[in-house]
Amino acid sequence: MSDQVASLQPIAWHEPRSTYDVVIIGGGGHGLATAYYLATRHGITNVAVVEADYIASGNTGRNTTIIRANYAIPEAIRFYKRSLELYQGLEAETGADIHYRPKGHVWIAHSEMGMRTERGRVLMNRAMGVDTELLSPEDVKRLVPQIDLSGGGRYPVFGASHHVPAATARHDRVAWAFASGATGRGVHLIQHRPATGLLREGARVVGVETAQGPIRAGIVLSAVGGWVSQVAGMAGVRLPVRTHPLHAFVTNDFEQGLEKIVASTELACYVSQTERGQMLIGAEFDSQPSFTRVSSFDALRSYAYKITSLLPFLKQMRILRTWAGLCDISADFSPIMGDTGVDGFLITTGWGTWGFKAIPAAGEALAERIATGRTPELIAPFGLDRFRRDHVLADQGSAGTR
Ligand SMILES: Cc1cc2nc3c(=O)[nH]c(=O)nc-3n(C[C@H](O)[C@H](O)[C@H](O)COP(=O)(O)OP(=O)(O)OC[C@H]3O[C@@H](n4cnc5c(N)ncnc54)[C@H](O)[C@@H]3O)c2cc1C
């Protein structure tokens, strides 16, 4: 972070109007970033973001803050690489301190099959200009001295891939940076205002219904995280998306310091250290679709067992807090962005357990789609029509959760 970067700028609040060029439903990272890039890249400021609760109250304020581009298919690597680049410049661009911290992501394999996957990832990443290298077990020990290479005798470390530029950033600050950047240019942010329906004129969506009255719009973008099936349903759009809870927890402070983000492919669990020194731990989403955000003891027990097999020091730590978010998991584990087949109604969804890292690139690309009417090449493969065309983007292994 440069010396010029101040702390967060205030959010400018405005009286809502009855009509906007663009209404974005959902004040999470994706909705706010789209509003920000509409204002900054295209000068479109007659925009409202309607948020049911407060900004970043959904998954944007609940995630484990990992930013990386080490995906396995070219479309995804290109897209997340762009997002990483935008994140790297976000403090300088917005003047907000988002606590961006490059750390490196060590993705451990526990079998020959796992190593084959990581070798493939390294080759594909490097071919596309993403800095990922292969590690032997000795290299892993050098970068993560606390690791038990025998994996508790059950999950031996065969090696890993190391994605050097992977980083973390404070999630609430990212949301706030986009919100203040957008509202400072005239975008309206309306909190505690759920969209309860969509206004239709014939087949076209022309605005949103709220308890306080309708708001008309030239374009409506749904950016509602785990609630997407309901909102898309208001437009008669059925999505290949299911909502599953995902849990995380933090421990008390670990004095030694764990420099890297450590993840396991086959165990689907991961850990990083927060700036306060706490260990932040996550794993796979609940297999049962649900809308509960109540933490579960089952998830906690399973995450704790897996991660302590790799990092035994964690057994000495105390769990301080657990929480859960609602993840919009798409059928192919890749996002869905852009047109829905209903005029005037766009979506950004399928962000599942992996959408925090995508916030800047998705916001930038969707703003371009809204401003120009053309879908940018970067997100063209991620359209909803891919399921009809049988061009799915299967990349489950890169989600890091399953
Ligand atoms: C525990 C956990 C850990 C994660 N870890 C990572 C990680 O390390 N890295 C990563 O890249 N991703 C991670 N993710 C995923 C990431 O958090 C999400 O993909 C991302 O935040 C989605 O952002 P969003 O803006 O689409 O949705 P959200 O942040 O959920 O925002 C949607 C907003 O829409 C609002 N809303 C819903 N319905 C309506 C309505 N009808 N009217 C108005 N507003 C409405 C909600 O209140 C909410 O504020 C994690 C998720 C969880 C739960």
The ligand as a MOL file (V3000), in Angstrom:
LIG
                    3D

  0  0  0     0  0            999 V3000
M  V30 BEGIN CTAB
M  V30 COUNTS 53 58 0 0 0
M  V30 BEGIN ATOM
M  V30 1 C -17.5550 -18.9740 4.4720 0
M  V30 2 C -17.2560 -18.4870 3.0770 0
M  V30 3 C -15.9360 -18.4210 2.6590 0
M  V30 4 C -15.6210 -17.9720 1.3720 0
M  V30 5 N -14.3140 -17.8010 1.0260 0
M  V30 6 C -13.9890 -17.2820 -0.1770 0
M  V30 7 C -12.6450 -17.0190 -0.4990 0
M  V30 8 O -11.7290 -17.2320 0.3160 0
M  V30 9 N -12.3640 -16.5200 -1.7430 0
M  V30 10 C -13.3320 -16.2910 -2.6630 0
M  V30 11 O -13.0270 -15.8730 -3.7790 0
M  V30 12 N -14.6520 -16.4660 -2.3540 0
M  V30 13 C -14.9950 -16.9530 -1.1480 0
M  V30 14 N -16.3150 -17.1370 -0.8030 0
M  V30 15 C -17.3650 -16.8230 -1.7910 0
M  V30 16 C -17.6460 -15.3160 -1.8460 0
M  V30 17 O -17.8100 -14.7990 -0.5550 0
M  V30 18 C -18.9000 -15.0320 -2.6670 0
M  V30 19 O -18.8600 -15.7330 -3.8910 0
M  V30 20 C -19.0390 -13.5480 -2.9700 0
M  V30 21 O -18.9300 -12.7760 -1.8070 0
M  V30 22 C -20.3860 -13.3000 -3.6270 0
M  V30 23 O -20.6130 -11.9100 -3.6880 0
M  V30 24 P -22.0330 -11.3900 -4.1700 0
M  V30 25 O -21.9520 -9.9330 -4.2490 0
M  V30 26 O -22.4290 -12.1500 -5.4040 0
M  V30 27 O -23.0520 -11.9280 -3.0630 0
M  V30 28 P -23.3090 -11.4130 -1.5560 0
M  V30 29 O -22.1030 -10.8300 -0.9430 0
M  V30 30 O -23.9670 -12.5500 -0.8440 0
M  V30 31 O -24.3280 -10.2130 -1.7600 0
M  V30 32 C -25.6670 -10.4110 -2.1770 0
M  V30 33 C -26.4870 -9.3280 -1.5260 0
M  V30 34 O -27.8060 -9.3550 -2.0820 0
M  V30 35 C -28.6980 -9.0050 -1.0600 0
M  V30 36 N -30.0450 -9.4760 -1.4700 0
M  V30 37 C -30.4980 -10.7480 -1.5500 0
M  V30 38 N -31.7730 -10.7480 -1.9870 0
M  V30 39 C -32.1070 -9.4600 -2.1950 0
M  V30 40 C -33.2990 -8.8090 -2.6340 0
M  V30 41 N -34.4000 -9.5010 -2.9610 0
M  V30 42 N -33.3080 -7.4400 -2.7250 0
M  V30 43 C -32.2060 -6.7120 -2.4010 0
M  V30 44 N -31.0570 -7.2790 -1.9670 0
M  V30 45 C -31.0150 -8.6360 -1.8710 0
M  V30 46 C -28.1560 -9.7060 0.1770 0
M  V30 47 O -28.6190 -9.1020 1.3660 0
M  V30 48 C -26.6440 -9.5300 -0.0210 0
M  V30 49 O -26.1400 -8.4130 0.6630 0
M  V30 50 C -16.6620 -17.6100 0.4700 0
M  V30 51 C -18.0040 -17.6800 0.8920 0
M  V30 52 C -18.2970 -18.0990 2.1860 0
M  V30 53 C -19.7330 -18.1590 2.6400 0
M  V30 END ATOM
M  V30 BEGIN BOND
M  V30 1 1 1 2
M  V30 2 1 2 3
M  V30 3 2 2 52
M  V30 4 2 3 4
M  V30 5 1 4 5
M  V30 6 1 4 50
M  V30 7 2 5 6
M  V30 8 1 6 7
M  V30 9 1 6 13
M  V30 10 2 7 8
M  V30 11 1 7 9
M  V30 12 1 9 10
M  V30 13 2 10 11
M  V30 14 1 10 12
M  V30 15 2 12 13
M  V30 16 1 13 14
M  V30 17 1 14 15
M  V30 18 1 14 50
M  V30 19 1 15 16
M  V30 20 1 16 17
M  V30 21 1 16 18
M  V30 22 1 18 19
M  V30 23 1 18 20
M  V30 24 1 20 21
M  V30 25 1 20 22
M  V30 26 1 22 23
M  V30 27 1 23 24
M  V30 28 2 24 25
M  V30 29 1 24 26
M  V30 30 1 24 27
M  V30 31 1 27 28
M  V30 32 2 28 29
M  V30 33 1 28 30
M  V30 34 1 28 31
M  V30 35 1 31 32
M  V30 36 1 32 33
M  V30 37 1 33 34
M  V30 38 1 33 48
M  V30 39 1 34 35
M  V30 40 1 35 36
M  V30 41 1 35 46
M  V30 42 1 36 37
M  V30 43 1 36 45
M  V30 44 2 37 38
M  V30 45 1 38 39
M  V30 46 1 39 40
M  V30 47 2 39 45
M  V30 48 1 40 41
M  V30 49 2 40 42
M  V30 50 1 42 43
M  V30 51 2 43 44
M  V30 52 1 44 45
M  V30 53 1 46 47
M  V30 54 1 46 48
M  V30 55 1 48 49
M  V30 56 2 50 51
M  V30 57 1 51 52
M  V30 58 1 52 53
M  V30 END BOND
M  V30 END CTAB
M  END
